[in-house]
Amino acid sequence: MTHALLKPTTLALALFSASLPLYADAVTDLQAKYAVDSTQAFSTETGQKLWNKRYQNKDGKERSCASCHGDKLTLTGKHAKTGKLIKPMAPSVNPQRLSSIKKIEKWFKRNCKWTLGRECTAQEKGHMLSYLTNL
Ligand code: HEC
């Protein structure tokens, strides 16, 4: 009896979670956290601008998120310093993307420091997550 009742529920749950992209949990949680310290609603368009913005480095060279991840985020990127290949950032072609809060925060910290010379603000990170999850 219990068994018969459980089956459809389990199936429904499996179908429901299969319809959500892998990044959904991590990105929803992070954006809720970033929203606390933000004044504007997160925008895909602003996220795209921030992602492609060129920051002047101390040695006069320009850096942007695209320096390593490339201009087309559905394609493989290439690390500006080491030349190592970086899997596409777009979750539509690389479903593992943005599925771990720990990984996202670790790389935001490291990559913002390298690119902008400072950490990104909560506002900037929220915008960029909107951009990245709409690719
Ligand atoms: C110097 C090269 C480099 C630059 C510039 C760079 N990244 Fe990255 N990024 C990496 C590498 C390497 C990884 C880790 C490998 C991977 O995830 O494929 C990574 C991973 C990430 C991740 C984790 C993705 C995930 O699936 O969780 C995020 C988020 C990210 N980068 C954001 C940014 C942002 C925002 C910028 C611009 C401010 C930026 N990156 C610029 C090299 C770079």
Backbone and ligand atoms as CSV (ligand in chain L), in Angstrom:
chain,resi,resn,atom,element,x,y,z
A,1,MET,N,N,0.846,-1.208,0.000
A,1,MET,CA,C,0.000,0.000,0.000
A,1,MET,C,C,0.886,1.266,0.000
A,2,THR,N,N,1.764,1.342,0.982
A,2,THR,CA,C,2.682,2.486,1.062
A,2,THR,C,C,3.486,2.582,-0.236
A,3,HIS,N,N,3.901,1.415,-0.668
A,3,HIS,CA,C,4.713,1.331,-1.861
A,3,HIS,C,C,3.963,1.939,-3.058
A,4,ALA,N,N,2.711,1.536,-3.183
A,4,ALA,CA,C,1.887,1.999,-4.297
A,4,ALA,C,C,1.689,3.519,-4.236
A,5,LEU,N,N,1.621,4.031,-3.016
A,5,LEU,CA,C,1.421,5.477,-2.854
A,5,LEU,C,C,2.699,6.260,-3.170
A,6,LEU,N,N,3.820,5.678,-2.781
A,6,LEU,CA,C,5.103,6.373,-2.961
A,6,LEU,C,C,5.485,6.547,-4.419
A,7,LYS,N,N,5.182,5.542,-5.177
A,7,LYS,CA,C,5.673,5.527,-6.565
A,7,LYS,C,C,5.363,6.793,-7.373
A,8,PRO,N,N,4.088,7.163,-7.456
A,8,PRO,CA,C,3.791,8.361,-8.267
A,8,PRO,C,C,4.470,9.620,-7.709
A,9,THR,N,N,4.579,9.693,-6.371
A,9,THR,CA,C,5.211,10.861,-5.747
A,9,THR,C,C,6.678,10.939,-6.158
A,10,THR,N,N,7.343,9.800,-6.073
A,10,THR,CA,C,8.761,9.749,-6.420
A,10,THR,C,C,8.944,10.151,-7.886
A,11,LEU,N,N,8.066,9.639,-8.705
A,11,LEU,CA,C,8.152,9.946,-10.133
A,11,LEU,C,C,7.953,11.446,-10.368
A,12,ALA,N,N,6.961,12.008,-9.693
A,12,ALA,CA,C,6.670,13.429,-9.850
A,12,ALA,C,C,7.879,14.261,-9.416
A,13,LEU,N,N,8.507,13.867,-8.292
A,13,LEU,CA,C,9.672,14.598,-7.788
A,13,LEU,C,C,10.820,14.504,-8.784
A,14,ALA,N,N,11.020,13.319,-9.331
A,14,ALA,CA,C,12.105,13.115,-10.282
A,14,ALA,C,C,11.881,13.985,-11.515
A,15,LEU,N,N,10.673,14.033,-11.971
A,15,LEU,CA,C,10.363,14.840,-13.150
A,15,LEU,C,C,10.558,16.315,-12.856
A,16,PHE,N,N,10.143,16.728,-11.653
A,16,PHE,CA,C,10.254,18.130,-11.277
A,16,PHE,C,C,11.719,18.563,-11.230
A,17,SER,N,N,12.553,17.764,-10.545
A,17,SER,CA,C,13.948,18.181,-10.432
A,17,SER,C,C,14.657,18.080,-11.778
A,18,ALA,N,N,14.211,17.169,-12.636
A,18,ALA,CA,C,14.851,17.055,-13.941
A,18,ALA,C,C,14.568,18.284,-14.793
A,19,SER,N,N,13.471,18.960,-14.522
A,19,SER,CA,C,13.119,20.114,-15.331
A,19,SER,C,C,13.853,21.381,-14.877
A,20,LEU,N,N,14.453,21.333,-13.695
A,20,LEU,CA,C,15.219,22.495,-13.228
A,20,LEU,C,C,16.673,22.349,-13.657
A,21,PRO,N,N,17.286,23.435,-14.124
A,21,PRO,CA,C,18.706,23.320,-14.464
A,21,PRO,C,C,19.538,23.087,-13.203
A,22,LEU,N,N,20.709,22.493,-13.362
A,22,LEU,CA,C,21.560,22.170,-12.215
A,22,LEU,C,C,21.945,23.399,-11.393
A,23,TYR,N,N,22.081,24.537,-12.044
A,23,TYR,CA,C,22.540,25.737,-11.334
A,23,TYR,C,C,21.453,26.368,-10.458
A,24,ALA,N,N,20.197,25.933,-10.633
A,24,ALA,CA,C,19.072,26.644,-10.015
A,24,ALA,C,C,19.245,26.891,-8.511
A,25,ASP,N,N,19.565,25.848,-7.751
A,25,ASP,CA,C,19.665,25.999,-6.291
A,25,ASP,C,C,20.761,26.971,-5.883
A,26,ALA,N,N,21.960,26.739,-6.397
A,26,ALA,CA,C,23.104,27.558,-6.003
A,26,ALA,C,C,22.891,29.021,-6.397
A,27,VAL,N,N,22.427,29.252,-7.606
A,27,VAL,CA,C,22.288,30.627,-8.089
A,27,VAL,C,C,21.140,31.354,-7.369
A,28,THR,N,N,20.054,30.657,-7.105
A,28,THR,CA,C,18.946,31.273,-6.366
A,28,THR,C,C,19.415,31.696,-4.976
A,29,ASP,N,N,20.137,30.808,-4.300
A,29,ASP,CA,C,20.629,31.122,-2.952
A,29,ASP,C,C,21.606,32.295,-2.971
A,30,LEU,N,N,22.537,32.260,-3.918
A,30,LEU,CA,C,23.543,33.325,-3.978
A,30,LEU,C,C,22.919,34.671,-4.330
A,31,GLN,N,N,21.985,34.662,-5.264
A,31,GLN,CA,C,21.377,35.949,-5.638
A,31,GLN,C,C,20.554,36.504,-4.487
A,32,ALA,N,N,19.939,35.644,-3.709
A,32,ALA,CA,C,19.189,36.114,-2.537
A,32,ALA,C,C,20.157,36.765,-1.544
A,33,LYS,N,N,21.316,36.157,-1.397
A,33,LYS,CA,C,22.337,36.695,-0.490
A,33,LYS,C,C,22.873,38.033,-1.020
A,34,TYR,N,N,23.181,38.095,-2.310
A,34,TYR,CA,C,23.720,39.320,-2.902
A,34,TYR,C,C,22.688,40.453,-2.896
A,35,ALA,N,N,21.414,40.103,-2.985
A,35,ALA,CA,C,20.355,41.124,-3.041
A,35,ALA,C,C,20.342,41.984,-1.779
A,36,VAL,N,N,20.733,41.398,-0.666
A,36,VAL,CA,C,20.745,42.130,0.607
A,36,VAL,C,C,21.639,43.368,0.516
A,37,ASP,N,N,22.760,43.236,-0.208
A,37,ASP,CA,C,23.707,44.347,-0.316
A,37,ASP,C,C,23.646,45.049,-1.670
A,38,SER,N,N,22.529,44.940,-2.358
A,38,SER,CA,C,22.386,45.566,-3.669
A,38,SER,C,C,21.227,46.561,-3.662
A,39,THR,N,N,21.333,47.562,-4.539
A,39,THR,CA,C,20.253,48.552,-4.608
A,39,THR,C,C,19.406,48.370,-5.867
A,40,GLN,N,N,19.999,47.781,-6.919
A,40,GLN,CA,C,19.235,47.560,-8.156
A,40,GLN,C,C,18.866,46.091,-8.313
A,41,ALA,N,N,17.774,45.844,-9.038
A,41,ALA,CA,C,17.414,44.468,-9.400
A,41,ALA,C,C,18.479,43.940,-10.358
A,42,PHE,N,N,18.768,42.652,-10.303
A,42,PHE,CA,C,19.803,42.084,-11.157
A,42,PHE,C,C,19.333,42.024,-12.607
A,43,SER,N,N,20.214,42.481,-13.495
A,43,SER,CA,C,19.843,42.557,-14.904
A,43,SER,C,C,20.847,41.817,-15.779
A,44,THR,N,N,20.318,41.046,-16.699
A,44,THR,CA,C,21.125,40.286,-17.644
A,44,THR,C,C,21.989,41.224,-18.489
A,45,GLU,N,N,21.366,42.335,-18.909
A,45,GLU,CA,C,22.058,43.299,-19.768
A,45,GLU,C,C,23.240,43.946,-19.052
A,46,THR,N,N,23.006,44.386,-17.811
A,46,THR,CA,C,24.100,44.983,-17.036
A,46,THR,C,C,25.175,43.931,-16.771
A,47,GLY,N,N,24.736,42.700,-16.503
A,47,GLY,CA,C,25.694,41.616,-16.276
A,47,GLY,C,C,26.592,41.405,-17.477
A,48,GLN,N,N,26.008,41.485,-18.660
A,48,GLN,CA,C,26.786,41.312,-19.883
A,48,GLN,C,C,27.807,42.438,-20.043
A,49,LYS,N,N,27.381,43.671,-19.718
A,49,LYS,CA,C,28.306,44.819,-19.819
A,49,LYS,C,C,29.469,44.655,-18.850
A,50,LEU,N,N,29.140,44.256,-17.619
A,50,LEU,CA,C,30.187,44.081,-16.616
A,50,LEU,C,C,31.151,42.975,-17.034
A,51,TRP,N,N,30.603,41.911,-17.584
A,51,TRP,CA,C,31.417,40.771,-18.001
A,51,TRP,C,C,32.418,41.185,-19.083
A,52,ASN,N,N,31.979,42.042,-19.994
A,52,ASN,CA,C,32.843,42.430,-21.117
A,52,ASN,C,C,33.636,43.709,-20.871
A,53,LYS,N,N,33.362,44.385,-19.763
A,53,LYS,CA,C,34.041,45.644,-19.467
A,53,LYS,C,C,35.560,45.435,-19.367
A,54,ARG,N,N,36.296,46.384,-19.940
A,54,ARG,CA,C,37.760,46.270,-19.894
A,54,ARG,C,C,38.313,47.147,-18.785
A,55,TYR,N,N,39.035,46.534,-17.889
A,55,TYR,CA,C,39.632,47.251,-16.757
A,55,TYR,C,C,41.112,47.437,-17.035
A,56,GLN,N,N,41.580,48.640,-16.715
A,56,GLN,CA,C,42.991,48.955,-16.922
A,56,GLN,C,C,43.811,48.357,-15.783
A,57,ASN,N,N,44.779,47.588,-16.146
A,57,ASN,CA,C,45.661,46.989,-15.158
A,57,ASN,C,C,46.789,47.972,-14.817
A,58,LYS,N,N,47.496,47.720,-13.708
A,58,LYS,CA,C,48.586,48.609,-13.288
A,58,LYS,C,C,49.671,48.734,-14.357
A,59,ASP,N,N,49.932,47.642,-15.072
A,59,ASP,CA,C,50.975,47.674,-16.092
A,59,ASP,C,C,50.463,48.198,-17.439
A,60,GLY,N,N,49.238,48.770,-17.431
A,60,GLY,CA,C,48.711,49.378,-18.637
A,60,GLY,C,C,47.924,48.423,-19.531
A,61,LYS,N,N,47.938,47.143,-19.201
A,61,LYS,CA,C,47.214,46.161,-20.024
A,61,LYS,C,C,45.753,46.102,-19.613
A,62,GLU,N,N,44.922,45.740,-20.570
A,62,GLU,CA,C,43.495,45.647,-20.261
A,62,GLU,C,C,43.106,44.217,-19.914
A,63,ARG,N,N,42.202,44.113,-18.947
A,63,ARG,CA,C,41.722,42.799,-18.541
A,63,ARG,C,C,40.205,42.807,-18.483
A,64,SER,N,N,39.602,41.699,-18.845
A,64,SER,CA,C,38.156,41.542,-18.678
A,64,SER,C,C,37.883,40.072,-18.381
A,65,CYS,N,N,36.656,39.770,-18.027
A,65,CYS,CA,C,36.300,38.370,-17.764
A,65,CYS,C,C,36.517,37.550,-19.027
A,66,ALA,N,N,36.346,38.228,-20.173
A,66,ALA,CA,C,36.516,37.541,-21.457
A,66,ALA,C,C,37.982,37.214,-21.746
A,67,SER,N,N,38.919,37.841,-21.016
A,67,SER,CA,C,40.345,37.567,-21.248
A,67,SER,C,C,40.632,36.068,-21.165
A,68,CYS,N,N,39.932,35.377,-20.291
A,68,CYS,CA,C,40.135,33.926,-20.160
A,68,CYS,C,C,38.930,33.123,-20.645
A,69,HIS,N,N,37.749,33.639,-20.391
A,69,HIS,CA,C,36.547,32.855,-20.738
A,69,HIS,C,C,36.137,33.060,-22.188
A,70,GLY,N,N,36.729,34.029,-22.865
A,70,GLY,CA,C,36.426,34.267,-24.271
A,70,GLY,C,C,35.211,35.151,-24.470
A,71,ASP,N,N,34.992,35.565,-25.711
A,71,ASP,CA,C,33.869,36.445,-26.042
A,71,ASP,C,C,32.568,35.668,-26.166
A,72,LYS,N,N,32.677,34.431,-26.618
A,72,LYS,CA,C,31.481,33.610,-26.793
A,72,LYS,C,C,31.454,32.563,-25.694
A,73,LEU,N,N,30.511,32.699,-24.770
A,73,LEU,CA,C,30.541,31.826,-23.593
A,73,LEU,C,C,29.989,30.430,-23.835
A,74,THR,N,N,29.510,30.176,-25.048
A,74,THR,CA,C,29.109,28.811,-25.383
A,74,THR,C,C,30.312,28.028,-25.928
A,75,LEU,N,N,31.440,28.731,-26.081
A,75,LEU,CA,C,32.653,28.074,-26.600
A,75,LEU,C,C,33.703,27.927,-25.499
A,76,THR,N,N,34.693,27.100,-25.751
A,76,THR,CA,C,35.779,26.885,-24.801
A,76,THR,C,C,36.639,28.145,-24.685
A,77,GLY,N,N,37.024,28.491,-23.451
A,77,GLY,CA,C,37.886,29.642,-23.232
A,77,GLY,C,C,39.340,29.217,-23.091
A,78,LYS,N,N,40.223,30.217,-22.934
A,78,LYS,CA,C,41.642,29.909,-22.805
A,78,LYS,C,C,42.263,30.857,-21.783
A,79,HIS,N,N,42.876,30.279,-20.765
A,79,HIS,CA,C,43.459,31.079,-19.682
A,79,HIS,C,C,44.522,32.051,-20.224
A,80,ALA,N,N,44.380,33.333,-19.883
A,80,ALA,CA,C,45.271,34.359,-20.432
A,80,ALA,C,C,46.719,34.171,-20.001
A,81,LYS,N,N,46.944,33.559,-18.838
A,81,LYS,CA,C,48.322,33.405,-18.369
A,81,LYS,C,C,48.890,32.029,-18.681
A,82,THR,N,N,48.115,30.995,-18.385
A,82,THR,CA,C,48.656,29.629,-18.508
A,82,THR,C,C,48.347,28.985,-19.854
A,83,GLY,N,N,47.396,29.534,-20.595
A,83,GLY,CA,C,47.018,28.955,-21.875
A,83,GLY,C,C,46.122,27.730,-21.746
A,84,LYS,N,N,45.827,27.338,-20.482
A,84,LYS,CA,C,44.954,26.166,-20.270
A,84,LYS,C,C,43.552,26.434,-20.789
A,85,LEU,N,N,42.939,25.392,-21.324
A,85,LEU,CA,C,41.581,25.544,-21.846
A,85,LEU,C,C,40.582,25.586,-20.690
A,86,ILE,N,N,39.560,26.392,-20.853
A,86,ILE,CA,C,38.509,26.526,-19.835
A,86,ILE,C,C,37.179,26.141,-20.476
A,87,LYS,N,N,36.503,25.199,-19.866
A,87,LYS,CA,C,35.227,24.730,-20.430
A,87,LYS,C,C,34.242,25.892,-20.571
A,88,PRO,N,N,33.332,25.789,-21.540
A,88,PRO,CA,C,32.374,26.887,-21.764
A,88,PRO,C,C,31.644,27.293,-20.480
A,89,MET,N,N,31.407,28.586,-20.325
A,89,MET,CA,C,30.723,29.099,-19.140
A,89,MET,C,C,29.208,28.947,-19.228
A,90,ALA,N,N,28.671,28.842,-20.438
A,90,ALA,CA,C,27.214,28.811,-20.587
A,90,ALA,C,C,26.633,27.491,-20.082
A,91,PRO,N,N,25.739,27.556,-19.084
A,91,PRO,CA,C,25.124,26.324,-18.571
A,91,PRO,C,C,24.337,25.574,-19.648
A,92,SER,N,N,23.928,26.275,-20.706
A,92,SER,CA,C,23.167,25.589,-21.755
A,92,SER,C,C,24.013,24.551,-22.492
A,93,VAL,N,N,25.332,24.771,-22.555
A,93,VAL,CA,C,26.185,23.773,-23.192
A,93,VAL,C,C,27.041,23.017,-22.171
A,94,ASN,N,N,27.148,23.555,-20.964
A,94,ASN,CA,C,27.943,22.922,-19.909
A,94,ASN,C,C,27.103,22.937,-18.625
A,95,PRO,N,N,26.219,21.940,-18.480
A,95,PRO,CA,C,25.226,21.956,-17.390
A,95,PRO,C,C,25.828,21.932,-15.985
A,96,GLN,N,N,27.106,21.552,-15.856
A,96,GLN,CA,C,27.738,21.537,-14.523
A,96,GLN,C,C,28.007,22.962,-14.012
A,97,ARG,N,N,27.993,23.917,-14.899
A,97,ARG,CA,C,28.325,25.294,-14.540
A,97,ARG,C,C,27.420,25.852,-13.447
A,98,LEU,N,N,28.030,26.615,-12.534
A,98,LEU,CA,C,27.320,27.387,-11.513
A,98,LEU,C,C,26.421,26.519,-10.636
A,99,SER,N,N,26.835,25.267,-10.425
A,99,SER,CA,C,25.996,24.376,-9.617
A,99,SER,C,C,26.509,24.245,-8.187
A,100,SER,N,N,27.651,24.878,-7.877
A,100,SER,CA,C,28.178,24.806,-6.514
A,100,SER,C,C,28.491,26.210,-5.985
A,101,ILE,N,N,27.858,26.549,-4.880
A,101,ILE,CA,C,28.069,27.867,-4.258
A,101,ILE,C,C,29.548,28.084,-3.946
A,102,LYS,N,N,30.165,27.046,-3.396
A,102,LYS,CA,C,31.578,27.137,-3.007
A,102,LYS,C,C,32.462,27.479,-4.208
A,103,LYS,N,N,32.210,26.778,-5.300
A,103,LYS,CA,C,33.023,26.987,-6.503
A,103,LYS,C,C,32.789,28.396,-7.064
A,104,ILE,N,N,31.538,28.805,-7.118
A,104,ILE,CA,C,31.223,30.130,-7.671
A,104,ILE,C,C,31.922,31.220,-6.846
A,105,GLU,N,N,31.799,31.117,-5.513
A,105,GLU,CA,C,32.368,32.180,-4.667
A,105,GLU,C,C,33.889,32.189,-4.720
A,106,LYS,N,N,34.479,31.011,-4.791
A,106,LYS,CA,C,35.943,30.919,-4.864
A,106,LYS,C,C,36.456,31.625,-6.125
A,107,TRP,N,N,35.808,31.352,-7.262
A,107,TRP,CA,C,36.301,31.899,-8.526
A,107,TRP,C,C,35.917,33.356,-8.718
A,108,PHE,N,N,34.761,33.754,-8.204
A,108,PHE,CA,C,34.409,35.180,-8.245
A,108,PHE,C,C,35.509,35.968,-7.540
A,109,LYS,N,N,35.891,35.490,-6.381
A,109,LYS,CA,C,36.883,36.202,-5.580
A,109,LYS,C,C,38.207,36.300,-6.337
A,110,ARG,N,N,38.694,35.148,-6.777
A,110,ARG,CA,C,39.991,35.102,-7.442
A,110,ARG,C,C,39.973,35.886,-8.762
A,111,ASN,N,N,38.939,35.664,-9.564
A,111,ASN,CA,C,38.918,36.270,-10.906
A,111,ASN,C,C,38.614,37.762,-10.871
A,112,CYS,N,N,37.790,38.205,-9.922
A,112,CYS,CA,C,37.536,39.642,-9.816
A,112,CYS,C,C,38.815,40.356,-9.411
A,113,LYS,N,N,39.547,39.768,-8.460
A,113,LYS,CA,C,40.800,40.404,-8.025
A,113,LYS,C,C,41.770,40.533,-9.193
A,114,TRP,N,N,41.864,39.500,-9.999
A,114,TRP,CA,C,42.801,39.519,-11.129
A,114,TRP,C,C,42.339,40.508,-12.190
A,115,THR,N,N,41.048,40.532,-12.435
A,115,THR,CA,C,40.520,41.329,-13.553
A,115,THR,C,C,40.324,42.799,-13.183
A,116,LEU,N,N,39.692,43.040,-12.017
A,116,LEU,CA,C,39.344,44.410,-11.621
A,116,LEU,C,C,40.366,45.013,-10.653
A,117,GLY,N,N,41.205,44.165,-10.073
A,117,GLY,CA,C,42.129,44.641,-9.060
A,117,GLY,C,C,41.452,44.796,-7.708
A,118,ARG,N,N,40.258,44.277,-7.574
A,118,ARG,CA,C,39.522,44.311,-6.307
A,118,ARG,C,C,38.452,43.219,-6.373
A,119,GLU,N,N,37.825,42.947,-5.248
A,119,GLU,CA,C,36.715,41.993,-5.285
A,119,GLU,C,C,35.502,42.638,-5.936
A,120,CYS,N,N,34.656,41.857,-6.582
A,120,CYS,CA,C,33.414,42.394,-7.145
A,120,CYS,C,C,32.433,42.653,-5.999
A,121,THR,N,N,31.556,43.620,-6.204
A,121,THR,CA,C,30.529,43.884,-5.197
A,121,THR,C,C,29.402,42.859,-5.359
A,122,ALA,N,N,28.561,42.781,-4.338
A,122,ALA,CA,C,27.399,41.884,-4.391
A,122,ALA,C,C,26.526,42.248,-5.594
A,123,GLN,N,N,26.377,43.556,-5.826
A,123,GLN,CA,C,25.573,44.040,-6.955
A,123,GLN,C,C,26.137,43.518,-8.283
A,124,GLU,N,N,27.434,43.654,-8.460
A,124,GLU,CA,C,28.071,43.200,-9.703
A,124,GLU,C,C,27.936,41.689,-9.888
A,125,LYS,N,N,28.123,40.953,-8.802
A,125,LYS,CA,C,28.052,39.492,-8.907
A,125,LYS,C,C,26.625,39.049,-9.230
A,126,GLY,N,N,25.646,39.721,-8.642
A,126,GLY,CA,C,24.248,39.384,-8.923
A,126,GLY,C,C,23.899,39.614,-10.381
A,127,HIS,N,N,24.345,40.753,-10.932
A,127,HIS,CA,C,24.118,41.044,-12.355
A,127,HIS,C,C,24.778,39.971,-13.227
A,128,MET,N,N,26.018,39.646,-12.897
A,128,MET,CA,C,26.749,38.699,-13.754
A,128,MET,C,C,26.143,37.301,-13.691
A,129,LEU,N,N,25.625,36.907,-12.536
A,129,LEU,CA,C,24.963,35.595,-12.467
A,129,LEU,C,C,23.716,35.574,-13.344
A,130,SER,N,N,23.004,36.708,-13.394
A,130,SER,CA,C,21.830,36.770,-14.272
A,130,SER,C,C,22.245,36.593,-15.726
A,131,TYR,N,N,23.330,37.254,-16.082
A,131,TYR,CA,C,23.834,37.129,-17.453
A,131,TYR,C,C,24.232,35.686,-17.752
A,132,LEU,N,N,25.043,35.122,-16.862
A,132,LEU,CA,C,25.593,33.783,-17.123
A,132,LEU,C,C,24.521,32.705,-17.184
A,133,THR,N,N,23.446,32.878,-16.436
A,133,THR,CA,C,22.406,31.835,-16.441
A,133,THR,C,C,21.397,32.054,-17.558
A,134,ASN,N,N,21.596,33.091,-18.352
A,134,ASN,CA,C,20.693,33.309,-19.483
A,134,ASN,C,C,21.374,33.069,-20.823
A,135,LEU,N,N,22.475,32.317,-20.774
A,135,LEU,CA,C,23.214,32.048,-22.007
A,135,LEU,C,C,22.778,30.734,-22.632
L,1,HEC,C1,C,42.954,34.699,-15.557
L,1,HEC,C2,C,41.876,33.903,-16.173
L,1,HEC,C3,C,40.444,34.184,-15.774
L,1,HEC,C4,C,39.796,35.407,-15.831
L,1,HEC,C5,C,40.310,36.738,-16.333
L,1,HEC,C6,C,38.468,35.165,-15.333
L,1,HEC,N1,N,38.302,33.836,-15.020
L,1,HEC,FE1,FE,36.637,32.988,-14.250
L,1,HEC,N2,N,37.586,31.180,-14.175
L,1,HEC,C7,C,38.885,30.943,-14.558
L,1,HEC,C8,C,39.247,29.565,-14.255
L,1,HEC,C9,C,40.600,28.907,-14.512
L,1,HEC,C10,C,38.099,28.991,-13.667
L,1,HEC,C11,C,37.974,27.564,-13.099
L,1,HEC,C12,C,37.953,26.512,-14.136
L,1,HEC,C13,C,36.570,26.235,-14.640
L,1,HEC,O1,O,35.599,26.438,-13.906
L,1,HEC,O2,O,36.453,25.803,-15.796
L,1,HEC,C14,C,37.078,30.029,-13.644
L,1,HEC,C15,C,35.818,29.840,-13.147
L,1,HEC,C16,C,34.896,30.864,-12.938
L,1,HEC,C17,C,33.636,30.706,-12.263
L,1,HEC,C18,C,33.087,29.415,-11.658
L,1,HEC,C19,C,32.087,28.803,-12.614
L,1,HEC,C20,C,31.351,27.642,-12.026
L,1,HEC,O3,O,30.986,26.751,-12.796
L,1,HEC,O4,O,31.083,27.625,-10.832
L,1,HEC,C21,C,33.036,31.937,-12.233
L,1,HEC,C22,C,31.693,32.292,-11.602
L,1,HEC,C23,C,33.922,32.852,-12.896
L,1,HEC,N3,N,35.031,32.170,-13.325
L,1,HEC,C24,C,33.649,34.195,-13.062
L,1,HEC,C25,C,34.537,35.102,-13.622
L,1,HEC,C26,C,34.286,36.525,-13.689
L,1,HEC,C27,C,33.055,37.227,-13.149
L,1,HEC,C28,C,35.358,37.077,-14.296
L,1,HEC,C29,C,35.619,38.545,-14.548
L,1,HEC,C30,C,35.539,39.437,-13.388
L,1,HEC,C31,C,36.286,35.993,-14.594
L,1,HEC,N4,N,35.752,34.804,-14.178
L,1,HEC,C32,C,37.518,36.153,-15.200
L,1,HEC,C33,C,39.751,31.853,-15.122
L,1,HEC,C34,C,39.488,33.209,-15.285
